[in-house]
Amino acid sequence: MSHLDLSPAAGALLDQLRAHPSVAVFDQEAAEELVARGFACHIPAIGTIEATESGRLHSSGGLDEAGAGTGAGLTAPAGTPKGAEGEARV
């Protein structure tokens, strides 16, 4: 599976999740795409999504040596409209 299977925004967000423990801003639609594809899971009670094991291991070249074991979460205020910016943290 490659980033060609994801929209450019979702691929970029996945790269950010895998490379950095904290992401300052994210695209809500890209986050929803990652959830729909199984690369992240949504926790509605607290308005967060977190990278799944599949999301951490997904890349165009297989496993990422630097970030394969690094988890990250995204936090957006509950009720944030699609496309709105949110804050991300572990």
JOMO-V192885 format. One record per residue. N is the residue number from 1. PSI is psi in whole degrees, -180 to 180 (999 if undefined). Layout:
N/PSI + N/PSI
This chain:
1/141 + 2/174 + 3/-16 + 4/-20 + 5/-11 + 6/157 + 7/158 + 8/-40 + 9/-41 + 10/-39 + 11/-42 + 12/-41 + 13/-41 + 14/-42 + 15/-41 + 16/-43 + 17/-38 + 18/-27 + 19/-26 + 20/139 + 21/-15 + 22/134 + 23/125 + 24/-40 + 25/140 + 26/158 + 27/123 + 28/-42 + 29/-39 + 30/-42 + 31/-43 + 32/-36 + 33/-42 + 34/-39 + 35/-47 + 36/-33 + 37/-4 + 38/11 + 39/-9 + 40/159 + 41/146 + 42/134 + 43/90 + 44/-33 + 45/-32 + 46/7 + 47/36 + 48/158 + 49/147 + 50/146 + 51/136 + 52/173 + 53/-41 + 54/-41 + 55/-37 + 56/-29 + 57/-13 + 58/130 + 59/170 + 60/-17 + 61/13 + 62/-141 + 63/144 + 64/115 + 65/-37 + 66/-35 + 67/13 + 68/-34 + 69/9 + 70/122 + 71/155 + 72/154 + 73/156 + 74/136 + 75/126 + 76/143 + 77/140 + 78/137 + 79/11 + 80/126 + 81/156 + 82/139 + 83/-7 + 84/154 + 85/148 + 86/175 + 87/142 + 88/142 + 89/164 + 90/999
